[in-house]
Amino acid sequence: MIGYRRRARSAINIWPGFVDALSALLMLVIFMLLVYVVSQLYLSQTLSDRDSELARLSSRLAEISSLLGVQEERNDALEREMQRVQQQLGESLALNDELEMELEETQDQAISRQNDLEAALDQEERLAASQRALLQQLSDRIGALQQQLATITTALELQEELTADKEAELRDVSQRLNTLLAERVNQLQRYQSEFFGRLREILQDNENIRVVGDRFLLPSELLFASGSANLGTSGRRELDKLASVLLDVVEKIPDDIDWILRIDGHTDRIPIDTPAFPSNWELSTARAVSVVRYLAEQGVPEDRMAAAGFGEFFPVAEGMSEEALRRNRRIEIKLTDR
């Protein structure tokens, strides 16, 4: 009887089934961990690329928005689109965090179940069914995330198209502005040429009047007495000629050309210190103002003239010889744009 009981116990061995069940559970846990790692790598790389692209596009949109303030409505549309895309990206990140938490919970559950596992087939089947359901849920959520990323990609492509359109419009506007500016400059240059050409003819008998580039240089001795800012008789006659030519040319200049007649006063390097003129700054400025006031009396528009005094600091001749000092004492007249 005792030998029969021993044979019965030897015939029933539960360890192989227990080992098989444990092996199946370990393989399932390893498979889940592999799925988790692969999904994490894929999601991290994809989101990193999207973050970099979104940052680059945001920078370009900000730059274009500052240049094209007139495009406020389209910029508002782009900003709303960007907010929607960023919201979708935030939802995607939140979903990723949720998936991570669920995977961690799954790992904890698997470890707990591994510790409490018994060699019962019905319990093993329930565990396998639960894991399959969880994997299916993860697969569905990954698919949803991929769909959201596809939506983000479409939005980014739309933004790139809008950006390209704005850049083309900006280039077109810049080209038109450059063309218009060049036309205005050319027109003003034509009137400058006419103005200086006629002045050369009228003032050619006075050898003291010089032309340097686009400026007329009148010696101060021709207009003023030494140390004075009051116009003399000969100076008034020369300015009458200048005013006559200028008024004739002004009538031909279109109103949309913003021209101005600059009157610059210069002195020699010998300092002056009188009650009226404490330095050469005051003397050069007062002489330029005297010329501007006289031309205004002759009908030259006051809002088209500017007077400036440079003192002794911009000589046209070096040295302290009498000739160099005489050349530096001058009034410069220039017709230019504002």
C-alpha positions in Angstrom: 0.0 0.0 0.0 2.8 2.4 0.9 4.6 1.6 -2.4 1.5 2.3 -4.4 1.1 5.8 -2.9 4.7 6.6 -3.7 4.2 5.5 -7.3 1.1 7.7 -7.5 2.9 10.8 -6.3 5.8 10.1 -8.7 3.5 9.9 -11.6 2.0 13.4 -11.1 4.7 16.0 -11.7 3.5 19.7 -11.9 7.0 21.3 -12.4 7.1 21.1 -16.2 3.9 23.0 -16.6 5.0 25.5 -14.1 8.2 26.1 -15.9 6.4 26.4 -19.3 4.0 29.0 -17.9 6.8 31.0 -16.3 8.8 30.9 -19.6 5.7 32.1 -21.6 5.2 35.0 -19.1 8.8 36.1 -19.3 8.8 36.1 -23.1 5.6 38.1 -23.0 7.2 40.7 -20.6 10.3 40.9 -22.8 8.2 41.4 -25.9 6.3 44.2 -24.2 9.5 45.9 -23.1 10.9 45.7 -26.7 7.7 47.3 -28.0 7.9 50.0 -25.4 11.6 50.8 -26.2 11.1 50.9 -29.9 8.0 53.1 -29.7 9.8 55.4 -27.3 12.8 55.8 -29.7 10.5 56.4 -32.7 8.3 58.9 -30.8 11.3 60.8 -29.4 13.1 61.1 -32.8 9.9 62.2 -34.5 9.0 64.7 -31.9 12.5 66.1 -31.8 12.5 66.6 -35.6 9.1 68.3 -35.4 10.2 70.6 -32.5 13.3 71.7 -34.5 11.2 72.3 -37.6 8.6 74.2 -35.7 11.2 76.4 -34.0 12.8 77.2 -37.4 9.5 78.0 -39.0 8.5 80.2 -36.0 11.7 82.2 -36.4 11.2 82.7 -40.1 7.5 83.7 -39.6 8.5 86.2 -37.0 11.1 87.8 -39.3 8.7 88.0 -42.2 5.9 89.4 -40.0 8.2 92.3 -38.9 9.0 93.1 -42.6 5.4 92.8 -43.9 3.3 94.6 -41.4 0.7 95.2 -44.1 0.0 91.4 -44.1 -1.6 91.4 -40.7 -4.6 89.3 -41.7 -2.6 86.5 -43.3 -0.1 86.6 -40.4 -3.0 86.2 -38.0 -4.1 83.1 -39.9 -0.6 81.7 -39.7 -0.4 82.4 -36.0 -3.8 80.7 -35.4 -2.5 77.7 -37.5 0.7 77.6 -35.5 -1.3 77.7 -32.2 -3.4 74.8 -33.5 -0.3 72.9 -34.5 1.3 73.6 -31.2 -1.8 72.5 -29.4 -1.8 69.3 -31.4 1.8 68.8 -30.5 1.1 69.3 -26.9 -1.7 66.8 -27.0 0.7 64.4 -28.7 3.3 64.9 -25.9 0.6 64.4 -23.3 -0.5 61.2 -25.1 3.1 60.1 -25.0 3.4 60.7 -21.3 0.1 58.8 -20.8 1.5 55.9 -22.8 4.7 55.9 -20.7 2.6 55.8 -17.5 0.5 53.0 -18.8 3.6 51.0 -19.8 5.1 51.6 -16.3 1.9 50.4 -14.7 1.9 47.4 -17.1 5.4 46.6 -16.0 4.5 46.8 -12.3 1.5 44.6 -12.9 3.5 42.1 -14.8 6.1 41.9 -12.0 3.3 41.6 -9.4 1.7 38.9 -11.4 5.0 37.1 -11.9 5.5 37.0 -8.1 1.9 35.7 -7.5 1.8 33.3 -10.5 0.5 29.8 -10.0 0.5 26.8 -12.4 -3.1 27.4 -13.3 -4.1 27.4 -17.0 -7.2 29.5 -16.7 -5.3 32.3 -14.9 -2.6 32.2 -17.6 -5.2 32.6 -20.3 -6.8 35.5 -18.6 -3.3 37.2 -18.3 -2.6 36.6 -21.9 -5.9 38.0 -23.0 -5.3 41.1 -20.8 -1.9 41.7 -22.3 -3.2 41.3 -25.9 -5.9 43.8 -25.1 -3.3 46.2 -23.7 -1.1 45.8 -26.8 -4.0 46.4 -29.0 -4.8 49.6 -27.1 -1.2 50.7 -27.4 -1.2 50.0 -31.1 -4.4 52.0 -31.6 -3.0 55.0 -29.7 0.2 54.9 -31.7 -1.8 55.0 -34.8 -3.7 58.0 -33.5 -0.4 59.7 -32.7 0.9 59.0 -36.2 -2.3 60.5 -37.7 -1.8 63.6 -35.6 1.8 63.9 -36.7 0.6 63.6 -40.3 -1.7 66.5 -39.7 1.2 68.5 -38.2 3.2 67.8 -41.3 0.4 69.0 -43.6 0.1 72.2 -41.6 3.9 72.8 -41.8 3.8 72.3 -45.6 1.0 74.9 -45.8 3.1 77.3 -43.7 6.0 76.8 -46.0 3.9 77.6 -49.1 2.5 80.8 -47.4 6.1 81.8 -46.4 7.3 81.3 -50.0 4.4 83.5 -51.3 5.3 86.3 -48.8 9.0 86.1 -49.8 8.0 86.4 -53.5 5.7 89.4 -52.6 8.5 91.0 -50.6 11.0 90.7 -53.5 8.4 92.2 -55.9 7.8 95.1 -53.6 11.5 95.7 -53.1 12.1 95.6 -56.8 9.4 98.1 -57.5 10.7 100.4 -54.7 14.2 100.2 -56.0 13.0 101.0 -59.5 10.9 104.0 -58.3 13.8 105.3 -56.2 16.2 105.0 -59.1 13.8 106.9 -61.3 13.5 109.7 -58.7 17.3 109.9 -58.3 17.7 110.1 -62.1 15.1 112.8 -62.3 16.8 114.9 -59.6 20.2 114.3 -61.2 18.8 115.7 -64.4 17.6 118.9 -62.7 21.0 119.1 -60.8 22.8 118.9 -64.1 20.6 121.6 -65.6 21.0 123.8 -62.5 24.8 123.6 -62.3 25.2 123.8 -66.1 23.3 127.1 -66.2 25.1 128.4 -63.2 28.5 127.7 -64.8 27.4 129.7 -67.8 26.2 132.6 -65.7 29.1 132.6 -63.2 31.9 131.7 -65.7 33.3 135.2 -65.7 34.1 135.0 -62.0 37.3 133.0 -61.7 37.0 132.8 -57.9 33.9 130.6 -58.1 34.8 127.0 -58.3 32.9 123.8 -59.0 33.9 120.7 -57.0 31.8 117.6 -57.9 28.2 118.5 -57.4 28.9 121.7 -55.3 29.5 125.3 -56.1 32.2 127.0 -53.9 31.8 130.7 -53.5 34.7 132.6 -51.7 33.6 134.3 -48.6 35.3 137.5 -49.7 32.9 137.7 -52.6 29.9 137.7 -50.3 31.1 139.1 -46.9 33.6 141.5 -45.4 36.2 140.0 -43.1 34.8 138.8 -39.8 31.2 139.8 -40.9 28.1 137.8 -41.8 26.4 140.7 -43.6 26.1 140.3 -47.3 27.8 142.9 -49.4 26.7 144.4 -52.7 28.8 142.2 -54.9 27.6 139.1 -53.0 24.0 140.1 -53.5 24.5 140.4 -57.2 26.0 136.8 -57.4 23.2 135.5 -55.3 20.6 137.2 -57.5 22.0 135.1 -60.4 21.8 132.0 -58.3 18.2 132.7 -57.3 17.2 133.4 -60.8 18.5 130.1 -62.1 17.2 128.2 -59.1 13.7 129.5 -59.4 13.6 128.7 -63.1 14.7 125.1 -62.5 12.4 124.7 -59.4 9.3 125.3 -61.6 10.2 122.1 -63.6 10.9 119.8 -60.6 7.8 117.6 -59.9 6.3 118.0 -56.5 6.9 114.4 -55.5 10.7 114.8 -55.7 11.9 115.8 -52.2 14.8 118.1 -53.1 16.6 120.6 -50.9 19.2 123.4 -51.4 22.1 123.0 -48.9 24.0 126.2 -47.9 27.2 125.3 -46.0 29.4 127.9 -44.3 33.2 127.3 -43.9 36.0 129.4 -42.4 39.8 129.3 -42.3 41.8 127.9 -39.4 42.5 131.3 -37.9 40.3 131.5 -34.7 37.9 134.4 -34.1 36.7 135.7 -30.7 34.3 138.7 -30.9 31.1 139.5 -29.1 29.1 138.6 -32.1 31.1 135.4 -33.0 32.9 133.7 -30.1 34.2 131.1 -32.5 34.3 130.0 -36.2 31.2 127.9 -35.6 29.1 131.0 -35.0 30.7 132.9 -37.9 30.3 130.0 -40.5 26.7 129.3 -39.4 25.7 133.0 -39.5 27.1 133.4 -43.0 25.1 130.3 -44.2 21.9 131.7 -42.6 22.5 135.1 -44.2 22.6 133.4 -47.7 19.5 131.3 -47.0 17.6 134.4 -45.8 18.5 136.4 -48.9 17.5 133.6 -51.2 14.2 133.3 -49.4 13.7 137.1 -50.0 14.1 136.4 -53.7 11.4 133.8 -53.7 13.2 130.5 -53.1 10.9 128.3 -50.9 12.1 128.4 -47.3 11.1 124.8 -46.7 13.5 123.7 -49.5 16.7 125.2 -48.0 19.0 124.2 -45.1 21.8 126.2 -43.5 24.8 124.6 -41.7 28.1 125.9 -40.3 31.2 123.7 -40.3 33.7 126.2 -38.9 37.3 125.4 -39.8 37.0 121.6 -39.6 36.5 120.7 -43.3 39.2 122.5 -45.2 39.7 122.0 -49.0 43.3 123.2 -48.8 46.0 122.2 -46.3 48.5 124.6 -44.8 48.4 128.1 -43.4 49.4 130.0 -46.6 47.4 133.0 -47.7 46.1 131.0 -50.7 45.1 128.0 -48.5 43.3 130.2 -46.0 41.5 132.1 -48.8 40.3 128.8 -50.4 39.0 127.5 -47.1 36.9 130.6 -46.5 33.9 129.7 -48.6 30.2 129.1 -49.0 29.2 125.7 -50.6 25.9 125.4 -52.4 24.5 121.9 -53.3 21.1 120.8 -54.8 20.4 117.4 -53.4 17.6 115.2 -52.0 16.3 115.5 -48.5 
